[in-house]
Amino acid sequence: MARSTPADEVPGVPARRAALRMLDAVLHRGDPLDQAAPPVLRAIERGDDRALALAIAQESLRWMADLDALIDGATKQVLPEDAKVRSVLRLMLAQALRLNLPGHAIVATGLPLLVGGPRRLAHGVFSAVTKSGAKLPEAPTLPPAVAARWQVAWPERLGAIAQGLAEPPPLDLTLRDPAQTAHWAERLGGQSLAPGHVRLARAGAIEALEGFREGAWWVQDLAASVPARLLGEGKGRRALDLCAAPGGKTLQLAAAGWQVTALDKSARRTERLAENLKRSGLTAQVVVADALNWQPEHPFDAILLDAPCSATGTCRRHPDVLHRHANLAELTALQSAMLDRAATWLAPGGTLVYAVCSLEREEGELQALAFDKLTPAPVTEAELPDGLTPTNGHFRSDPGMLSAAGGIDGFFAARWVKG
Ligand SMILES: C[S@@+](CC[C@H](N)C(=O)[O-])C[C@H]1O[C@@H](n2cnc3c(N)ncnc32)[C@H](O)[C@@H]1O
């Protein structure tokens, strides 16, 4: 339902108000931006205004520590962390310093968000920062809690990871038919970094791209396409995609000839999985169930466990993950319980791949180290996209890798076989 806006409202204010609501939902309610955005954006009529609102929220979250430093440098008294004026200033400065929008438009659309509030203060701080010629650093400063964790986990990669976060990522597509890679790379004007992969520099409306309607491809970061690649061709054998929705990996497995059972606990997310299957013309048996109490009717030749995790590896496209507080102890307990159950569902000779889109070693490397129910089957360089190499027999990527080609999400995958 469209939210009514005052008839005399300055054009552009609804997009900024939406950005403010999204920021509030992420920072003060702990919601994922993916969840907060759709209801807020539905109220905005024009597609370009919706895209602008999202970009403002994302850039504010990506550069928040640096925007806050500029705000604090221009105020006599430190504004409370949860003050509305601080959030409005974050949005205004993100528009000036990241989206290069003109100052007068930013002021005209930003100050109405503070009706009855400290508008003069906001105007003064915004003018002081922009007139001083202040710039953002080359790479975003990570929020202190994240920086402290990754300094321990990735002491040598931290600078590259932060640099990899500086820009929103390009758009990666996975093709239904990898034999058509050169064809689709040319048709869409993209670059391919692996068979069945095409990277586009700028997205625009995804639905308008050639091949979307007939399901010739689906959106999937290059890193996220690796775990299913590690299972190879299915040749009609049975695969279980455990934690499958919204289904990027289900589509890959079905396209690679696996007879797929796709299980997920979320009915809402499995609806999207079913839509994605329909669009691509691929098939899978879709099961809505909790992996912790479901029992299969038969063993599987392959299981892909794409476990729920902190999702910190997706921070380039989802900078909100940097500001939410994942309960790592709870998540790692869930992941290892799922791994243990999955191991019992494999047929002899079957393969298990465990994957997480996380930069937390507890969810990746340490989880694999602790798992001893199956025999490790090391990942080889030939199985990975060009420019990536296995680490201790596992696949590990981070946002600082493949930087010349546009980067890659942080991901971890390990593989075992049942002897
Ligand atoms: C990382 S996402 C999966 C992404 C998906 N594999 C893809 O490629 O599109 C993790 C999924 O785990 C599901 N999940 C979380 N807890 C679960 C449980 N106990 N049983 C089954 N699915 C669960 C969530 O609903 C979510 O869809």
The ligand as an SDF file (V2000), in Angstrom:
LIG
                    3D

 27 29  0  0  0  0  0  0  0  0999 V2000
   23.0280  -19.0480    3.4380 C   0  0  0  0  0  0  0  0  0  0  0  0
   21.3130  -19.1800    3.2690 S   0  0  0  0  0  0  0  0  0  0  0  0
   21.1550  -20.2980    1.9420 C   0  0  0  0  0  0  0  0  0  0  0  0
   21.4070  -19.7270    0.5660 C   0  0  0  0  0  0  0  0  0  0  0  0
   21.1140  -20.7190   -0.5380 C   0  0  0  0  0  0  0  0  0  0  0  0
   21.8630  -21.9540   -0.3810 N   0  0  0  0  0  0  0  0  0  0  0  0
   21.3820  -20.1720   -1.9200 C   0  0  0  0  0  0  0  0  0  0  0  0
   22.4090  -20.4890   -2.5280 O   0  0  0  0  0  0  0  0  0  0  0  0
   20.5380  -19.4320   -2.4290 O   0  0  0  0  0  0  0  0  0  0  0  0
   20.9040  -20.1670    4.6560 C   0  0  0  0  0  0  0  0  0  0  0  0
   19.5080  -20.7420    4.6740 C   0  0  0  0  0  0  0  0  0  0  0  0
   19.4180  -21.6030    5.7940 O   0  0  0  0  0  0  0  0  0  0  0  0
   18.0610  -21.6890    6.1460 C   0  0  0  0  0  0  0  0  0  0  0  0
   17.9790  -22.3110    7.4880 N   0  0  0  0  0  0  0  0  0  0  0  0
   18.3410  -21.7670    8.6810 C   0  0  0  0  0  0  0  0  0  0  0  0
   18.1540  -22.6500    9.6770 N   0  0  0  0  0  0  0  0  0  0  0  0
   17.6700  -23.7830    9.0970 C   0  0  0  0  0  0  0  0  0  0  0  0
   17.2610  -25.0620    9.6010 C   0  0  0  0  0  0  0  0  0  0  0  0
   17.3380  -25.3330   10.9170 N   0  0  0  0  0  0  0  0  0  0  0  0
   16.8190  -25.9790    8.7240 N   0  0  0  0  0  0  0  0  0  0  0  0
   16.7260  -25.7000    7.4170 C   0  0  0  0  0  0  0  0  0  0  0  0
   17.0910  -24.5130    6.8770 N   0  0  0  0  0  0  0  0  0  0  0  0
   17.5560  -23.5640    7.7080 C   0  0  0  0  0  0  0  0  0  0  0  0
   17.5950  -20.2480    6.0620 C   0  0  0  0  0  0  0  0  0  0  0  0
   16.1950  -20.1860    5.8960 O   0  0  0  0  0  0  0  0  0  0  0  0
   18.3570  -19.7610    4.8220 C   0  0  0  0  0  0  0  0  0  0  0  0
   17.5420  -19.8150    3.6760 O   0  0  0  0  0  0  0  0  0  0  0  0
  1  2  1  0
  2  3  1  0
  2 10  1  0
  3  4  1  0
  4  5  1  0
  5  6  1  0
  5  7  1  0
  7  8  2  0
  7  9  1  0
 10 11  1  0
 11 12  1  0
 11 26  1  0
 12 13  1  0
 13 14  1  0
 13 24  1  0
 14 15  1  0
 14 23  1  0
 15 16  2  0
 16 17  1  0
 17 18  1  0
 17 23  2  0
 18 19  1  0
 18 20  2  0
 20 21  1  0
 21 22  2  0
 22 23  1  0
 24 25  1  0
 24 26  1  0
 26 27  1  0
M  CHG  2   2   1   9  -1
M  END
$$$$
